[in-house]
Amino acid sequence: MSLQQVDKTLSLKDIRRKTYDFLEMGSFAGPVAGLFEWFMVFLILSNIVVVALESVPHIWEAHEQTFWYFEVFSVTVFSADYLVRLWSCVEREALVADQNWKSRVKYIFTPMAIVDLAAILPFFLWTLFTADLRFLRVFRLLRLLKLVRYSPGVLSLVRVVYAERRALVAALIIMVGLLFFSASLMHYIEGEAQPNEFGSIPSSLWFSLATLTTIGYGDVVPVTTAGKIVGGLFMIFGLAFYAIPIGIIASGFSNEVHRKEFVVSRSVILATGLFHKLPPTQMHELGVRMRTMESSVGTVLAHRQDEANGLFILISGQATAYFHQRSIPLQPGDFFGEVGFLSDAGRQATVVSRTKCKVLWLESPDLHLFLSMNADIGEQLMESARVRILEMVDGGHLSSDESQELLTVLDAKLSR
């Protein structure tokens, strides 16, 4: 490869890197990126308004051509955004250049990439096929989901729902069970008196759902004394059980906001040793981005199958990292998760707390953003990871072949 070809390759990588930072960092990448972010938010909201206006017959007849031009413009912008993100997404992965296609395939199946594709796909299906696919216009409302990318508040809510998914599923099971139990009772009590409304359990489900959710449409009501008593009891149960998911989400969102508003003191960050060279302004910014976690004995802090959860710093307590079937003790000041972030997904250790622990957590998007703005810290983090890998070899926690595989990935990342 000639020197001119190398320069061209390097310049292309620089452009791709700057493009990725422009799209992912938003206002942190500069005022122009901030304006683009606001423009996309305005365009998304405008599309929702247009979908509503198109349903009004006299407005549609008067401005049909204008709506079409706006749709073409929107799809062009959203398509360009999707393709550019697909092209630049390799900058987030710590993979060598000949594996960029793997990064793009992985990106295509990420939730936000699926949302971006769903926002433009109905237009092309509607344009390419001659069949009547006007119903696909409704799916343009999926563009509202693109706001998750630009709204930290919506992203926090999504994170809360995901974090509380097990509790929410358990509450859903209880709610469904209560719904069918109520429908069954009303079927046997009111079935003879009102065969059309309560003649079967499926037909009784409508009354049970309206009653348990306390909506009470009034289109179907019990007429027997026993039916009225049972209906009243299930109204009370509905107030209690159907409020459970709301309470779970509200509590989780409150904790999320609390963690986000918790500012880690400079002394705590200095105690870790990893960021001791940071100037005060960057130290404050890092503290704002970090979240706190408290865990009891036996809590899994990180799992081997998790994909790049970010950087964890143990500030109190003791934990054990299990890496390649070997156990590595962790003490206050130790950090973990950097190998999973810097190398392929699934190569990080599984970490379990041995005592009650307090952990600082810098999530993967925030870590990537912070390292993008502080390249020297990224190099320091990778060098620290290199030192820890060599220490694990000396301590017998890693074999030479395993360490060489990880060091090769880190070297590839450092050379980028």
N, C-alpha and C positions, 0 to 999 in steps of 0.2 A: 504494500500500500504506500503510495507516494505521500510526501509531506502535505501537499495540497489537499489530498483526500482526507488525511487525518484532521487538518484544520477544518475542513467542511463538516466532518463527522462531529468534531467537538462543538462547532458552532450550532449544529442541529440539536445536539444534546442540551446546549445552553438555552436555545429557544424553547425546547420542550420543557425544560425545568422551569423557566420563567412563566411559560404558559400554564403549567400546573399550579404554580404558586398564585398566579393571577386568578385562577378559577376557584381554588380551594381556600386561599387565605382571605379573600374578600378585601375589606378595608385595610387589613394589616399589610397587604401588598402595595398599598398606595391609594391616593385619592381616585385615580381612574378606575381601579378595581372596585373601590367602594361604590362609585357611580354605576358601574356595570351591575353590581349586586342589587342596587335599588331599582335599576331599570328592569331587571328580570322579575323582581317582586311586583312591580307595577304592571308588567306585561301579563304575568300569571293572573293577577286579580282582574285585569281588564278582560281576559278571556272568560272568566267566570261570569262577569257582567254581560258580556256579549252573548253567551249561551242562554242566559235568562231573557235578554231582549229579543233574541231570534224566535222565541216561543210566542211573542205577541204578533198576531197576524198582520195588523196594519203597519207595524214597524218593520217587519220582515219584507213586506211588499214594497215599502218605500225605500229601503236601504239594503236590498239583497246584494247588489254589486259591491257596496262598501263592506258588508260583512265578509264577502268572499275575499276581497283584497286583504282585509285584516287577518283572515284565517291563513292565507298564503304567507303573509309576512310572519305571523306567529310561528307557523310550522317551519319556516326557513330558519328563524332564529333558534328554535328549540332543536332542530336537526343539527345545525352547526354546533350548538353547545354540546349535544350528545357525541358527535363525531370527534370534536376537539378533546373532550374529556376522555374518550376512548383512546385517542392517540397519545395523550400525555399521562395517562394513569400509571404507566410503567415507572414513573419517577417515585412512586410511593413504595414500590417493591424493591427489596434488596436482592435483585436477580441480575445475573450477567446479561450482556446485551443480546446473546443469541436465544435468550429465554423470554424476550419481551412479549411474544405471542401468548405465553402462559399467563402473564399478568393481565393481558387484555381479555382473555377468555374468562378469567376469574372475575374481572371487573364487570363483564356483561351480566353476570348472575348475581351481582350485589343488589340489595333492595333498591337503592337510589337509581342505579342504572336501569333496572326494570321499570321504575316509575317514569324515568326520562323516555324510555322507549314506548311505554304505554301512552305517553302524552302526544306522540306523533304518529303512531301506527294507525289509528282510526282514519286519519286523513288520507294516507296512501291506500288503504284498503277501499275506502269510499271512492277514490279517484280511479283506481285501476280496474275495479270490477263493475260490470254493467248492472248487476242486480241492485235491487232497492235496499241500500244499506244506510238509510237515513237514521236508523236507530243508533248507529255508531256515534252520532253527534253527542249523545248523552255521555259517552266515555271521555269526552273532552274535559269533563269535570274532574277527571283524574289529574289534570294539570295542577289542581289545587294542592296535591300531595308534594309537588315540587317545592312548595314553601318550606318543607322540612329542612331542605338544604340551606335555606337562607335565614331561618328563624331559630335561634338558640332555645327559645321557650318551647316551641313545638318539638324540637329535638329532645329536650329534657323530658317532655311528657311521653314521647315514644320510649325513651330510655326507662322511665318509671314503669310503663306497662310491661316492657320486656323483663325488667328486674323482678316484678311482682307476678309474673305469668303463672307460676305454680299456685299461688294463693288465689289468683283470679279464676284459674281452671277449677280449683276445688270449690270456690263459691258458685261457679256456673253449674257444676254437677249437683250441688245442693238445690239450687234454684230450679233446675229442670226436674229433679226428683219431686220437689214440692209441687211443681206445676202439674205433673202427671197424677200425683196423689190427690190433689184437689179436683182435677177433672174426673178421676175415677169415682170419688165420693159423690160428686154432683150428678154423675151419670146414674148411679144407683138410687139416689134420693129423688131426683127430678125427672128421671127418664120416662116414667109413666105419665106424669102430669104434662110434660112438654117434650114429646118425642122428636119434634123437629129440631129443637135447640139442644137437647141433652140425650138424644137417642143413642149415642155412642160416645166413647171416650174421646176420639178425635174431634167430634163436633162440640164436646164440652170444653175443649182446650181454649177456645176463644173467650168464654166467660171467665175461666180460671186465670188466663193471662191478663185480661182487663182488670180483674179483681186484685190479683197479687201485686200488680204494678200500681195499684190505687188510681188507675185512670178512670175506670168505671163509666163506659160509654152509655150504659143504660138501655142498649138495644136488646140485651138478653138479661133477664133477672129471674131469680127463683121465686116461685109462687107458694111453695109449701113452707110450713113453719120450720121443719128440720133444715130445709134448704137455706132459708134465711139465716138461721143460726150458724150453720157451717160456713156460709158465705161471709158472715161477719167475722168469724174466727180467722178465716184465711186473709181477710183484709188486714187484721192485726199482724199475722205472720208475715204478710207481704211487706209491711212497713219495716220489719226487722231484717228479713233475709235479703230483700232486694236492695237494701241500703249498704250491704256488706261490700260489694265491688266499689261503690262510690267512696266508702271509707278507706278501702285499701289504696285506691289511686290517690285520694287526697292526702293520706298519711305519707305515701311514697313520694309524692310531689313536694310536700313540705320538707321531708328529709333531703330531697335532691336540692332544693333551693338553699337549705341550711348548709349543705356541704359545699355548694358553689360559693356561698357568701363567706365561708370560713376562710380567713386569710392566714396562711401559715407564716409564722414569725421567721425572721431572718436567722435567728439563732438555731432553729430547728433544721433549716436547710443547710446551714453551715456545718451542723453536727454530722450530716451524712457524708461530708467529704467530697462528694461527686461534683457539687456546684460551688465549691469554696472560692473559685476564681471569678465568679460572676460579679459585675458591678452592682451597686445598690438598686438602680432602676430595673435591671433585668431580674434581680433577686425578688423584687416586689411583684413583678409580672408573673414570675414562676409561682410564687406563693398564692396569687389569686387563681391561677389555673389549677392548682393541685386540689384534690379532694381528700378527705379523711375517711378511714375505714377502721372500725373496731370489730375484732373477731374473738370468738370464744375458742376453747380448746377443741381441736379437731376440725376447724373450719378450713375448707379448701379455698385458698386465696387465689390460686392460679392453676389452671388445668392444662395438661400437655396438648389437648386437642383445641384449646382456645386459640383464635387467630389474632395475634398482635393486640393484646389488651392494653398494652402500654407499659409504663415503668412503675414499679412498686418499690417503696423505700420503707424498710422496717425501722420504726423509731422507738418502739418499746416491745418487750416480750421476746419470745423465741419461736422459731419456725424451722421446718425441715423441707429441703428441696429434694425431690426425687427425680433424678435425671439418668436415663438409660439404666434403670433398675439399681441405681446407687443412691444412697442418702447423703445429703450435704447439710450440715447444721448452719442455720442463719442466726446472726446476732443483731442487736440494734446497730443501725448504721449500714447494714448490708442492703443491697438492692437486688431486684430480680425482675425478669420480664424483658430485659434488653436484648437477649439472644433471640427470643421469639419475635421481637420487633425488627431486628436488624437482619435476620435470616428468614428462611422459608417458614410458613405457618406450620405449627405443630412441633417445632424443635425446641420450644421452651420447656422448662421444668414444671412438674406438678409440685406446688408448694402448699404445705399443710401447717397450720399453726399448732405448736406444742403447748403453748400457754396462751393466756389472754394477750392479744397483740393489738397494737395501734400502728396503722400503716398509712403512709402518704401515697396517693395514687394519681399519676399523671396519665390520663387516658391517651390512647393511640393517636386520635386526631389532634389533641392538644400537644402531645409530644412531637408529632411531625411538624406542626405549626411552629413550635418553639425552636426545634432544630433547624427549620428552614430560615428562621430569623437569626440564629446563632450557630453558624457552621462550625466554629471552633469547639463549641460544646458537644456537637455531634461527633467530631473527631475524638474528643476526650472520652465520650461515652463508649465509642468503639474500641479505643485503646484500653479502657477499663475492662471491657468485655474480654479483650484479648488476654489481659493479665489474669483475669479470673479463670479463663479456660486453662491457661498454663498452670495456675495454682491447683486446679482440680486434677490435672494430670499428675502433678507432683504428689498430691494427696491420695492418689489412687482412685479418685472418683470418676475419672474419664480415661479411656484407653487412647493410645496414640492415634489410631485410625479415626476414632470419633472426634478427637480434638482437631485433627488435621482437616476434617470435613468442615467443621465450624470455622476454623481459621481461614480456610479458602474463601468462604462466603464473606467474612469480614474484610479480607483483603480486597475482594472484588468491590465491596461497598466503599472502602477507603479510596480506591482508584478512580471512582466515578467523579 
